Structures are given as structure tokens and as C-alpha cells.
Amino acid sequence: MISVFRQPAPAVAMALLLGAVTLEGCSKAEAQGPASAPPAVTVAKPLVRMEADWSEQSGRFVAVETVDVRPRVSGYLSSVHFKDGQYVQKGQLLFTIDPLPFEARAARARAELAQAEARLDRARSELARAETLRAAAAISTEEYDSRKEAQAQAVAARAAAQAALRSEALDLGYTRVVAPIAGRISDRRVDPGNLVANGETVLTQIVSVDPIHFEFSAPDGAIPAEARSGEPQQALLKLAGEDQFSHPGRLDFLDNRVDAGTGAIRGRVVLDNADGRFTPGQFGRVRIFFGAPKPTLLVPETAIGSDQSRKFVLVVNAAGDVEYRQVQLGPAVRGLRIVKAGLKPDERLVIHGLQLARPGQKVRPAPGQIADVQAASIAQAAAPLG
């Protein structure tokens, strides 16, 4: 049997083609799905808090007073009267130098003074007799003047003996080496039995404890003009390993010139240290506050984006459109960042979902809240020292 292939009629062919096109269109529509909805973001207004401007610098603690304890007489060290590292009071006995040689010298000086006073008594008696004889014209003028001169010499000799005794008494007193200031003492540098030299041998060192200084060097321009007026500026410090600036102090010194080599100016903050928490040589950071607190905008770090070297935030207007805001940032305050310029306090900024939003794009804003600073303004914590 022979089969004959017949082409479909034109109407049938057209129907098949339209069916294929319809099926393809349905497949594409199913693949694309419904139109995408605007992205969801969380928005909130920036926090407004009263904050003062500040400059933050690194530095180290320095004792207000530092004294190298040296002997004021030479001799053999006989005893030590303190424990290494303890706190001492002004006038407390620290060392004793063998006093026996100085006691002998003081005894000899007292004897010489007694001799001088005896010679003075004799000279006075002889001058009194000479005055009686002179009244009776029984003594020559030359003899009278000689006795008068002898009394004057005896007076001078007694004064010299008195001065020598005072000097020996001072040296005897200097065999007791006492603390010239109150503070924390270092270890002894010389053991008993060694010879110490007047004004040369360093026996130990004492540093004052309360108050204490914190010294720093700030770049030129970091300290505003109002800080150089002489008015005390409040400060807060934190130690290495601490998260918060919680130790109050005050700026009490700024140098009178900027160092030409480093371009920095030296400054100093004074702090109470009654409990000895701070130690000379210890490092830390300080914030120095300038001027009165003023309204300041605070935003979370999650709301800040980077565009090359610029920082920006995204805000959502009343129509739900995203707008770009370039901002000038200040320092961080307990997890939030200060915005100095570029943002208004009544604008809604994107605090979560920043990577989903694009300028000019519509979004679905959901109201959120910026976590408040847990304490009062950091500037208010910098209370004046008592």
C-alpha cells in the first residue's frame, strides 16, 4: 500500500502557530511572576541631644611633684625606715646616716662656744675696770682702747662659735633623711653600710599622688581659641581597656606656642587621685570639652554609608521616595555618631535596610527607634572638680 503525505490546510497551520505563540507567552509570564514590590526599610528620626564640642587626644599621667631623695651630709648609711613602694607622709623618717661623727662635731662646737663666752665675760670685766680707771685718769688712752677692742673681738668670736654650733647641729639633723613631700616612694637605691655623698647619691624617689596631671600633645587647630583664653575647660578620661570616658578632670595648662618640629601644642589636665587609681607613666585618652552644650544630631552607624571618600545617609520623604544626603560626621558617642551637617532633625532616615534602598526609589518604610544614649549627655558628666 502506498501512503500519500498531505500538507495541512492553511487555516489549520495558522491555528497551530498561534497556539505555539500563546504557550510561549504563558511560559514567560509564569517565569517572570507578578511585578516586584518596593523594598521594606526601617526609618527613624535622628536623636537630638545636648552635647558640647570636644577634642580627643592620647597622653600619659605625670606626677605633679617628683623628688629625688639625696643626703645633705656625707656618711655611712645605717638604717632604712620604709618599705619599698609604700605611701609616705611629708616629714616621715626614711633613712638614718651614722650620727656619731656629727654628734662629736656638735659637742666640740658647744665647747668652743663655751670658751668664747668665757673670753667675752673676761673682756667685759676688763673693759669695766678700764672705764673706772679712766674716770680717775689712772689708765692711758691706749690701754683703754686695747681693752675695748678685746671685748669687740670676744663678741665676734662668740658669734662665730654660735654659727659653728648651728652648722654642726644642722648636719646632725641631716643624718635623719625625711620625706620632703607626701606621695608614693620607690625602692631604696642604697643599702645600709654604704657610704653616701652629700647631694650626689640618690637614695630613692618620691612622686606625689593626689592630684595628678595628664599630659598630651594636640595637633595645631585641634584646640579651639576659647580653650586658650585661660578659662578652665572640663575633660573626661578613659584608661586603656576601658570603654567609656568616665574620669572627670579639667584642662589647667596649654603651652604658649606650637612646636615647630611636630606642629603640636602641649596641654595638661588635672584630676583628683585620692584613691591612687592613676599612676605616673600610665597611658590613656582624654576628651576636652569646649563651649556650652548645644542641640546635636545622633544617628546609628547602620544608617551611614560610604561613597568613596564621602559619607551619606538616605532619607524617606512623605511620598515614600528615597533621597540622598551627604553628611559631615563628628565623633562617636556611646555607639552613636554625631552628624554635624547635612541632615535635619525632622527627616526620616533609613536605619536598617540601607543596602536595599536607592535614591529616587520607592520603599516601604516601617517606623523604628534609635537606641538612646544610656546616660545623660557626656558633657554633663564632666562636672567641675571640687
C-alpha positions as CSV (number, residue, x, y, z in Angstrom):
1,M,0.0,0.0,0.0
2,I,1.3,3.4,-0.8
3,S,0.6,6.2,1.7
4,V,0.4,9.8,0.5
5,F,1.6,12.7,2.8
6,R,-0.7,15.7,2.6
7,Q,0.2,19.2,3.8
8,P,-2.2,20.6,6.4
9,A,-4.7,23.2,5.2
10,P,-3.6,26.9,5.7
11,A,-6.3,27.5,8.4
12,V,-5.1,24.5,10.4
13,A,-1.4,25.7,10.1
14,M,-2.2,29.2,11.3
15,A,-4.1,27.8,14.3
16,L,-1.1,25.6,15.3
17,L,1.2,28.6,15.0
18,L,-1.0,30.8,17.2
19,G,-1.2,28.1,19.8
20,A,2.5,27.7,20.0
21,V,3.0,31.5,20.4
22,T,0.3,31.5,23.1
23,L,2.0,28.7,25.0
24,E,5.4,30.5,24.8
25,G,3.9,33.7,26.1
26,C,2.3,32.0,29.0
27,S,5.5,30.3,29.9
28,K,7.4,33.6,30.0
29,A,4.7,35.3,32.1
30,E,4.8,32.4,34.6
31,A,8.6,32.6,34.8
32,Q,8.5,36.4,35.5
33,G,5.8,36.3,38.1
34,P,4.0,39.3,39.5
35,A,5.6,42.8,39.5
36,S,8.3,43.2,42.4
37,A,7.1,45.2,45.4
38,P,9.2,48.1,46.9
39,P,11.8,47.0,49.4
40,A,11.0,47.3,53.1
41,V,13.2,49.5,55.3
42,T,13.2,50.8,58.8
43,V,13.2,54.5,59.3
44,A,13.5,56.9,62.3
45,K,14.2,60.5,63.1
46,P,17.7,61.3,64.4
47,L,18.1,61.7,68.2
48,V,18.6,65.3,69.3
49,R,20.8,65.6,72.4
50,M,22.6,68.5,74.1
51,E,26.3,67.9,73.5
52,A,29.4,70.1,73.7
53,D,32.2,70.1,71.1
54,W,35.3,68.2,72.2
55,S,38.8,67.3,71.1
56,E,40.1,63.8,71.9
57,Q,43.8,63.1,72.4
58,S,46.2,60.5,73.7
59,G,48.6,61.1,76.6
60,R,50.1,59.8,79.8
61,F,49.9,60.6,83.5
62,V,52.6,62.6,85.2
63,A,53.1,63.3,88.9
64,V,52.6,66.9,90.0
65,E,55.8,66.6,92.1
66,T,58.7,64.3,91.6
67,V,61.6,64.4,94.1
68,D,64.9,62.5,94.0
69,V,65.8,62.0,97.7
70,R,69.5,62.8,98.3
71,P,71.5,63.1,101.5
72,R,72.5,66.5,102.7
73,V,75.6,65.2,104.5
74,S,78.1,62.6,103.7
75,G,78.5,59.5,105.8
76,Y,77.7,55.8,106.2
77,L,74.0,54.8,105.8
78,S,73.0,53.0,109.0
79,S,69.3,52.2,108.5
80,V,66.2,52.3,106.3
81,H,62.8,53.1,107.7
82,F,60.3,52.4,104.9
83,K,59.0,49.6,102.7
84,D,59.6,49.8,99.0
85,G,56.6,51.3,97.2
86,Q,54.7,52.4,100.2
87,Y,52.9,55.8,100.7
88,V,54.8,58.2,102.9
89,Q,53.9,61.5,104.6
90,K,55.8,64.7,104.4
91,G,58.4,64.7,107.2
92,Q,58.4,60.9,107.6
93,L,61.8,59.4,108.5
94,L,63.2,57.4,105.6
95,F,66.9,56.9,106.2
96,T,69.4,57.4,109.0
97,I,73.1,58.2,108.4
98,D,75.5,57.2,111.2
99,P,75.2,60.2,113.6
100,L,78.2,59.6,115.8
101,P,80.7,61.7,113.9
102,F,78.2,64.6,113.7
103,E,77.4,64.3,117.4
104,A,81.1,64.6,118.2
105,R,81.5,67.7,116.0
106,A,78.4,69.3,117.6
107,A,79.9,68.6,121.1
108,R,83.2,70.2,120.1
109,A,81.3,73.2,118.7
110,R,79.4,73.6,122.0
111,A,82.7,73.5,123.9
112,E,84.2,76.2,121.6
113,L,81.1,78.3,122.2
114,A,81.5,78.0,125.9
115,Q,85.2,79.1,125.6
116,A,84.1,82.1,123.5
117,E,81.5,83.1,126.1
118,A,84.1,82.9,128.9
119,R,86.6,85.1,126.9
120,L,83.8,87.5,126.3
121,D,83.0,87.7,130.1
122,R,86.6,88.4,130.9
123,A,86.9,91.0,128.2
124,R,83.8,92.8,129.5
125,S,85.2,92.7,133.1
126,E,88.5,94.2,132.0
127,L,86.7,96.9,130.0
128,A,84.6,97.8,133.0
129,R,87.7,98.2,135.2
130,A,89.4,100.2,132.5
131,E,86.4,102.6,132.4
132,T,86.7,103.1,136.2
133,L,90.5,103.8,136.0
134,R,89.9,106.1,133.0
135,A,87.5,108.2,135.2
136,A,90.2,108.5,137.7
137,A,92.8,109.2,135.0
138,A,94.7,106.1,136.2
139,I,94.9,104.4,132.8
140,S,96.2,105.5,129.5
141,T,94.0,106.0,126.5
142,E,95.9,103.4,124.6
143,E,95.3,100.8,127.2
144,Y,91.6,101.7,127.4
145,D,91.2,101.3,123.6
146,S,93.1,98.0,123.7
147,R,90.6,96.5,126.3
148,K,87.7,97.9,124.3
149,E,88.9,96.2,121.2
150,A,89.5,93.0,123.1
151,Q,85.8,93.0,124.1
152,A,84.7,93.5,120.5
153,Q,86.8,90.7,119.3
154,A,85.3,88.5,122.0
155,V,81.8,89.3,120.9
156,A,82.8,88.4,117.3
157,A,84.4,85.2,118.5
158,R,81.2,84.2,120.4
159,A,79.1,84.9,117.3
160,A,81.4,82.7,115.2
161,A,81.2,79.9,117.7
162,Q,77.4,80.2,117.8
163,A,77.2,79.9,114.0
164,A,79.6,76.9,114.0
165,L,77.3,75.2,116.6
166,R,74.2,75.9,114.4
167,S,76.0,74.4,111.4
168,E,77.0,71.3,113.2
169,A,73.5,71.0,114.7
170,L,72.1,71.2,111.1
171,D,74.5,68.5,109.9
172,L,73.5,66.3,112.8
173,G,69.8,66.8,112.0
174,Y,70.5,65.9,108.3
175,T,71.6,62.5,109.4
176,R,67.8,61.9,109.6
177,V,66.7,61.9,106.0
178,V,62.9,62.6,105.9
179,A,60.4,62.7,103.1
180,P,60.3,66.2,101.5
181,I,56.8,65.6,100.1
182,A,53.9,63.3,100.6
183,G,53.4,60.6,98.0
184,R,54.4,57.1,96.9
185,I,58.0,56.1,97.4
186,S,60.1,54.0,95.1
187,D,62.5,51.3,96.2
188,R,65.7,52.1,98.1
189,R,68.7,52.6,95.8
190,V,71.4,52.2,98.6
191,D,71.6,49.5,101.3
192,P,72.7,50.2,104.8
193,G,76.5,50.2,105.3
194,N,77.3,52.1,102.1
195,L,78.9,55.5,102.0
196,V,76.6,58.2,100.7
197,A,77.8,61.6,99.3
198,N,76.2,64.9,100.2
199,G,74.0,66.0,97.3
200,E,75.2,63.3,94.9
201,T,73.8,59.9,95.9
202,V,70.2,59.2,95.0
203,L,68.7,57.3,97.9
204,T,65.2,56.9,96.4
205,Q,62.4,58.8,94.6
206,I,59.0,60.1,95.7
207,V,56.2,61.1,93.4
208,S,53.1,62.9,94.6
209,V,49.8,61.1,94.1
210,D,46.9,63.4,94.6
211,P,46.1,65.4,92.4
212,I,47.8,64.1,89.3
213,H,48.5,65.5,85.8
214,F,47.6,64.0,82.4
215,E,49.9,65.5,79.7
216,F,49.1,65.4,75.9
217,S,50.2,67.0,72.6
218,A,47.4,68.1,70.3
219,P,47.8,69.0,66.6
220,D,47.6,72.7,65.8
221,G,43.9,73.5,65.2
222,A,42.5,70.7,67.4
223,I,42.3,73.1,70.3
224,P,39.9,76.0,69.6
225,A,40.5,79.6,70.5
226,E,38.2,79.6,73.5
227,A,40.3,77.0,75.2
228,R,43.3,79.4,75.1
229,S,41.5,82.1,76.9
230,G,42.7,80.8,80.3
231,E,39.2,79.7,81.4
232,P,39.2,76.1,82.7
233,Q,37.8,73.5,80.3
234,Q,36.2,70.3,81.5
235,A,37.6,66.9,80.4
236,L,36.9,63.2,80.7
237,L,39.4,60.4,80.6
238,K,39.5,56.7,80.0
239,L,42.2,54.2,80.6
240,A,43.5,51.5,78.3
241,G,40.9,48.7,78.4
242,E,38.0,50.9,79.4
243,D,35.1,51.5,77.1
244,Q,33.8,54.8,78.4
245,F,35.2,58.2,79.3
246,S,34.2,58.3,82.9
247,H,37.0,60.0,84.9
248,P,36.4,63.8,85.2
249,G,39.2,66.4,85.2
250,R,39.9,69.9,83.9
251,L,42.3,71.5,81.5
252,D,44.6,73.6,83.5
253,F,47.5,74.3,81.1
254,L,48.2,75.0,77.4
255,D,51.6,75.9,76.2
256,N,52.3,79.4,74.9
257,R,53.5,78.1,71.5
258,V,53.1,75.4,68.9
259,D,56.2,73.2,68.5
260,A,57.7,74.0,65.1
261,G,59.1,70.5,64.7
262,T,55.9,68.5,65.4
263,G,53.2,71.0,64.7
264,A,51.6,70.2,68.1
265,I,50.8,72.1,71.3
266,R,51.3,70.7,74.7
267,G,48.5,70.6,77.2
268,R,47.7,69.3,80.7
269,V,44.6,68.0,82.5
270,V,44.5,67.8,86.3
271,L,42.5,65.0,88.0
272,D,41.7,64.0,91.6
273,N,43.5,60.8,92.6
274,A,42.8,60.3,96.2
275,D,42.4,56.6,95.8
276,G,45.7,56.3,93.8
277,R,43.9,54.8,90.8
278,F,46.1,56.6,88.3
279,T,49.9,56.0,88.2
280,P,52.5,58.3,86.7
281,G,53.6,56.9,83.3
282,Q,50.2,55.3,82.7
283,F,48.7,55.9,79.2
284,G,45.1,56.9,78.4
285,R,42.9,59.1,76.3
286,V,41.2,62.4,77.1
287,R,38.3,64.3,75.8
288,I,38.4,68.1,76.4
289,F,35.1,69.9,76.1
290,F,34.7,73.4,74.7
291,G,31.9,75.8,75.0
292,A,28.3,75.2,76.2
293,P,26.3,72.1,75.2
294,K,24.1,72.6,72.1
295,P,21.5,70.6,70.2
296,T,23.3,67.8,68.4
297,L,22.0,65.1,66.0
298,L,23.0,61.5,66.8
299,V,22.5,58.5,64.3
300,P,23.5,54.9,64.5
301,E,26.4,53.5,62.4
302,T,24.0,51.3,60.5
303,A,22.4,54.5,58.9
304,I,25.7,55.7,57.5
305,G,27.0,54.7,54.1
306,S,30.3,55.4,52.2
307,D,30.6,56.8,48.7
308,Q,34.3,56.8,48.0
309,S,35.6,59.5,50.5
310,R,32.1,60.9,51.3
311,K,29.7,59.8,53.9
312,F,25.9,59.8,53.4
313,V,22.6,58.8,54.8
314,L,19.3,58.0,53.0
315,V,16.1,59.7,54.0
316,V,12.5,58.8,53.0
317,N,10.2,61.7,52.1
318,A,6.4,61.9,52.6
319,A,5.8,60.2,49.3
320,G,7.9,57.2,50.2
321,D,10.8,58.1,47.9
322,V,14.4,57.7,48.9
323,E,16.6,60.8,48.9
324,Y,20.4,61.1,49.2
325,R,22.0,63.3,51.9
326,Q,25.8,63.8,52.1
327,V,26.7,64.4,55.8
328,Q,29.6,65.7,57.8
329,L,30.2,63.4,60.7
330,G,31.6,64.1,64.2
331,P,33.0,61.6,66.8
332,A,31.1,58.7,68.2
333,V,29.1,59.0,71.4
334,R,28.4,55.6,73.1
335,G,27.6,53.7,70.0
336,L,26.0,56.6,68.1
337,R,27.7,59.0,65.6
338,I,27.3,62.8,65.7
339,V,26.1,64.4,62.5
340,K,27.5,68.0,62.2
341,A,25.9,68.9,58.9
342,G,23.7,67.5,56.0
343,L,20.8,66.2,58.0
344,K,17.7,67.9,59.5
345,P,16.2,66.8,62.9
346,D,12.7,66.1,61.4
347,E,13.9,63.9,58.5
348,R,13.3,60.1,58.5
349,L,16.5,58.3,57.8
350,V,16.9,54.7,56.9
351,I,18.4,52.9,60.0
352,H,18.0,49.4,58.7
353,G,18.0,48.1,55.1
354,L,20.3,50.8,53.8
355,Q,21.7,48.3,51.2
356,L,18.2,47.7,49.8
357,A,17.3,51.4,49.2
358,R,18.4,53.5,46.2
359,P,18.0,57.3,45.7
360,G,14.8,58.0,43.7
361,Q,13.4,54.6,44.5
362,K,10.1,54.0,46.4
363,V,10.4,52.0,49.6
364,R,8.0,50.6,52.2
365,P,9.1,52.5,55.4
366,A,8.4,50.9,58.7
367,P,8.8,53.0,61.9
368,G,11.7,52.2,64.1
369,Q,13.6,53.8,67.0
370,I,17.2,54.7,67.6
371,A,18.6,53.3,70.9
372,D,19.0,56.2,73.2
373,V,22.3,57.0,75.0
374,Q,22.0,55.2,78.3
375,A,23.3,58.1,80.4
376,A,23.0,61.8,80.4
377,S,25.0,63.9,77.9
378,I,28.6,63.0,78.1
379,A,29.4,66.7,78.5
380,Q,27.2,66.8,81.6
381,A,29.3,64.0,83.2
382,A,32.3,66.3,83.1
383,A,31.5,68.0,86.3
384,P,34.0,70.5,87.8
385,L,36.4,69.2,90.3
386,G,35.7,70.0,93.9
